[in-house]
Amino acid sequence: MNQPPPHGWHQQQGYPPPNWGPPPRKSKAPLVIAIIVGLLVLAVAGTGLVVYLNVNKDGGDERRADKLPALCGNVSEQALAKARTTNPNGLMSRETKLSKGIRTTCSWNQTRGTDGSGHRTTDVSVTNEREEAESAFSRAISMYMGTTQGRPLQKPLKDLGDEAVVVLVETKSAFTEMTVLVRKGELIVRVEHSGWDAGLFANTKPDPAEFEAAATQIAREMVQKL
């Protein structure tokens, strides 16, 4: 007749004691870390997308129907499209009587959905200086060249009025302003074209050649019809 094994037989025969407890639990730390890392990646990507869309959104406002002084009509829609400033700004455009003449100012900025991202503004003034045009032209150049906001660069423009120059002030900022000054007889024409471009996540400097071409074309059209 078989007898039950004596108490402690498994210890006597070298067998390990039975483990009657629950199986060991696996650590959830790797999963938690992976979830946290994933959420951080999504947050960074989402922030980057928001910044990118904000920087690269269309600039300007909805198209306005502002009426500008008649002289502003000397500038064609094609020239304004090239400058990316097709939206007339009536608040900044006017005719002003001076003690020795008249100044006409014309202003345009961007049309949203038409003129792209970044920022562009074009301001034109035509001043009748009567017999003081030459000295007024020299003073205007000196004012731009004497700026302390950056390093001004000047060069003459040929075949434009009686005399003409273009001035660019170099700065560390993305903001860029190109100015074309023209004297035609007793008239002084000033074209200021300014703005910046949209980069990947921040504003960047525009191409100076693009600014010069846009401002010069506007100046030529204005002067040709004076």
C-alpha positions in Angstrom: 0.0 0.0 0.0 1.4 3.3 -1.1 2.1 5.8 1.7 1.9 9.6 1.3 5.3 11.2 1.0 6.6 12.5 4.3 6.2 16.1 5.2 9.1 18.2 3.6 9.9 15.5 1.0 10.4 18.2 -1.7 13.1 19.8 0.4 14.7 16.5 1.1 14.9 15.6 -2.6 16.3 19.0 -3.6 13.1 20.3 -5.2 12.4 24.0 -4.8 9.4 24.9 -2.7 6.2 25.5 -4.8 5.3 29.1 -5.5 1.6 29.4 -4.8 1.5 33.3 -5.1 0.4 35.4 -8.1 2.7 35.8 -11.1 5.0 38.8 -11.0 3.6 42.0 -12.6 5.4 43.6 -15.5 6.6 47.2 -15.0 4.4 49.8 -16.8 7.2 52.4 -16.7 8.3 52.0 -20.3 4.7 52.4 -21.6 4.2 55.5 -19.5 7.4 57.0 -20.7 6.5 56.2 -24.3 3.1 57.9 -23.9 4.7 61.0 -22.3 7.3 61.3 -25.1 4.6 60.9 -27.7 2.5 63.6 -26.1 5.5 65.9 -26.0 6.3 65.3 -29.7 2.7 66.1 -30.6 2.8 69.2 -28.5 6.0 70.5 -30.2 4.7 69.6 -33.6 1.4 71.3 -33.0 3.2 74.5 -31.7 5.5 74.5 -34.7 2.5 74.2 -37.1 0.7 77.1 -35.4 3.8 79.3 -35.6 4.4 78.4 -39.2 0.8 79.1 -40.2 0.8 82.4 -38.3 4.0 83.6 -39.9 3.0 82.5 -43.4 -0.6 83.6 -43.4 -1.7 86.1 -46.1 -0.8 89.7 -45.2 -2.9 92.8 -45.5 -6.6 93.5 -45.3 -9.7 92.9 -47.4 -9.7 94.9 -50.6 -10.9 98.5 -50.0 -12.5 101.0 -52.3 -10.7 104.1 -50.9 -10.4 107.0 -53.3 -7.0 108.5 -53.6 -5.9 111.9 -55.0 -6.1 112.0 -58.8 -2.3 112.1 -59.1 -2.0 108.7 -57.5 -3.6 107.3 -60.7 -0.3 107.8 -62.4 0.8 104.4 -60.9 -0.6 101.4 -62.7 -2.2 98.3 -61.2 0.6 96.3 -62.8 3.3 98.3 -60.9 1.3 97.9 -57.6 0.9 94.2 -58.2 4.7 93.9 -58.7 5.2 95.7 -55.4 2.5 93.5 -53.8 0.6 96.5 -52.6 -2.6 96.6 -54.5 -4.8 97.9 -51.6 -5.4 101.7 -51.6 -5.0 103.3 -48.2 -7.2 106.5 -48.2 -6.3 107.3 -44.6 -2.7 107.9 -45.5 -3.3 109.6 -48.9 -4.1 113.3 -49.2 -3.2 116.6 -50.8 -1.6 119.2 -48.5 -1.0 122.8 -49.1 2.4 124.1 -48.2 3.7 127.6 -47.9 5.5 127.3 -51.2 3.6 124.5 -53.0 1.5 121.4 -52.7 2.4 117.9 -51.5 0.4 114.9 -52.7 0.8 111.6 -50.8 -0.4 108.2 -52.0 -0.4 105.0 -49.9 -1.0 101.4 -50.7 -0.7 98.2 -48.7 -1.4 94.5 -49.2 -4.7 93.0 -50.2 -5.3 89.8 -48.3 -5.5 86.8 -50.6 -3.8 88.6 -53.5 -0.5 90.0 -52.4 0.9 87.0 -50.5 2.4 86.6 -47.0 4.8 88.8 -45.2 4.3 92.5 -45.2 4.5 95.2 -47.9 3.7 99.0 -47.9 4.2 101.5 -50.6 4.1 105.3 -50.0 4.6 107.9 -52.7 4.8 111.7 -52.3 5.0 114.3 -55.0 6.0 117.8 -53.8 6.1 121.0 -55.8 9.1 122.8 -54.4 8.9 125.7 -56.9 12.4 127.3 -57.1 13.9 125.2 -54.2 13.7 121.8 -55.8 17.5 121.2 -56.1 18.2 122.1 -52.5 15.2 120.1 -51.3 16.4 117.1 -53.2 19.8 117.4 -51.6 18.3 117.8 -48.1 16.1 114.7 -48.6 19.2 112.6 -49.6 21.1 113.9 -46.6 18.3 113.0 -44.3 18.2 109.4 -45.4 22.0 109.0 -45.5 22.2 110.5 -42.0 20.0 107.9 -40.4 21.2 106.2 -37.2 18.9 103.2 -37.6 21.3 101.3 -39.8 23.9 101.5 -42.5 22.6 103.6 -45.5 23.6 102.7 -49.0 23.1 105.1 -51.9 23.4 104.8 -55.7 22.3 107.0 -58.6 19.6 105.9 -61.0 19.9 106.8 -64.7 17.3 108.0 -67.1 14.9 109.0 -64.4 13.9 112.6 -64.1 16.6 115.3 -63.9 18.4 113.4 -61.1 17.5 110.3 -59.0 18.9 108.1 -56.3 17.9 104.9 -54.5 18.7 104.5 -50.8 18.7 101.3 -48.8 19.3 101.3 -45.1 20.8 98.0 -44.0 19.8 96.8 -40.5 19.9 93.5 -38.6 16.1 93.5 -38.6 14.0 91.7 -41.2 12.3 95.0 -41.9 13.6 96.5 -45.1 12.9 99.9 -46.6 13.9 101.0 -50.1 13.6 104.7 -51.0 13.7 106.2 -54.5 14.1 110.0 -54.7 13.6 111.8 -58.0 13.8 115.4 -59.0 12.0 116.5 -62.1 12.1 120.2 -62.6 10.5 121.8 -59.5 8.9 118.5 -58.4 10.3 116.0 -55.9 9.0 112.4 -56.1 9.7 110.1 -53.2 8.8 106.4 -53.2 9.2 104.4 -50.0 8.7 100.6 -50.3 9.0 98.7 -47.1 8.3 95.3 -45.5 9.6 91.8 -44.8 9.2 88.3 -46.0 7.7 85.3 -44.2 10.4 82.6 -43.4 9.8 79.1 -42.1 9.1 80.1 -38.5 10.1 83.8 -38.4 10.3 86.9 -40.6 13.2 87.2 -43.0 14.8 89.9 -45.1 13.4 90.4 -48.6 15.5 90.4 -51.7 16.8 94.0 -52.1 16.8 93.7 -55.9 13.1 92.9 -55.8 12.4 96.0 -53.7 14.5 98.2 -55.9 12.8 97.0 -59.1 9.3 97.6 -57.5 10.1 101.0 -56.2 11.9 102.2 -59.3 9.0 101.1 -61.6 6.5 103.0 -59.5 8.8 106.1 -59.5 9.2 105.9 -63.3 5.4 105.7 -63.9 4.7 108.6 -61.6 7.4 110.8 -63.1 6.5 110.0 -66.7 3.0 111.5 -66.3 3.9 114.6 -64.3 
